[in-house]
Amino acid sequence: MSHTIYNTEAFVLSSRSSGEADKTFVLFTKDFGIVSAKATSIRKAESKVRFSVQDFRYADVSLVKGKTIWRLISARPIHDLNSVKSLSAPARIRSLQLVAKLGPREEPLTNLFEELVGAYTFSSRIHPKKNDMESLEALLALKILHALGYWGEDQGDRELVRSVFNEESIGKISTVRRSIVAELNKSLRATHLM
């Protein structure tokens, strides 16, 4: 019986060990949304895939859809967006945890995926200072909540929700960051998931 292999980009949201050498991953994929995928023998020393799919990393993955779960059969890291010059580790973790907690399963969220890639790409290009990184993280959180339906355009600046990640949008959010963060925290409390 042959299976179709699906190649897609993915952020690794989390993982957990299972069995003697297996691991189950929660992936936010470009084409399928959030999926659970099992990788057989990935924890063995000879596995070449294990370093490509560490938590909070970005990779090209190959998946096969099974009856109940996806199977991860190969992965290759996308180095540009995994570098230390990209989104800071705490910001990366918080943004991906937000997607993991609030995002629906197996529903493509292409716009949200592109927003994450945009934030990673922008931060790896300009290497923001601490203040700019905080503004970038606030803008990314705003975009995540908006994409998932937890933030209406009337709640914030319509231009910010629709902006691309660049110096201008970071400058704009810097001036209103405190009020945006207060509203973000209020929205997150309203979800009862945080």
C-alpha positions, 0 to 999 in steps of 0.5 A, a space after each residue: 500500500 503506497 502513501 502520499 508524502 506531503 512536504 511542508 514547512 513547519 514550526 515545532 510547537 512541542 514534543 513528547 517522548 513515547 516508547 523506547 525511541 519514538 517521539 510525538 510532535 505537535 507541528 504548526 504546518 504551512 499547509 495543514 495547520 496544527 497536526 500531531 505527528 509521530 516519528 519512529 526511532 527518532 531518539 536513537 543516536 543514529 537518527 539524522 532527523 532528531 536535530 532538525 525538529 527540536 522544540 520551537 524550531 522551523 523546518 521543512 518536514 515530510 509527513 504521511 497521513 495515517 488513519 489516526 495520526 500523521 507520521 513524520 518521515 523526514 525533516 531539514 532545518 531552515 537555518 536562516 530562521 533558526 539562527 540566534 539572530 532571529 526572534 529571541 528565544 523567549 519571544 519565539 517560545 511565547 509566540 509559538 505557545 500562544 499558537 499551540 494553545 489557541 489554534 484549531 487542529 488540522 485547519 490551515 492557517 496560512 495567513 498566521 503562518 506567514 505572519 510568523 515567518 515574517 516576524 522571524 525573517 524581519 528579526 533575523 535581518 535587523 537584529 532588534 535591540 531589547 526595546 524593539 524586540 519587545 515591540 516586535 513580540 507585542 505586534 506578533 502577539 496582536 497578529 496571532 490573536 487577530 488571526 485566531 479570532 481573539 482580537 477584533 480590528 476595532 480593538 486595536 489600530 487597524 493599520 497595526 493588525 494589517 501591517 507587515 513587519 518592518 521598522 515603521 510598524 515596530 516604531 508605531 507599536 512602540 508608541 502604544 506598546 503599553 496599552 497594546 500589551 494591557 489589551 493583549 493580556 485582557 484578551 488572553 485572560 478572556 480566553 480562559 486558556 492562559 
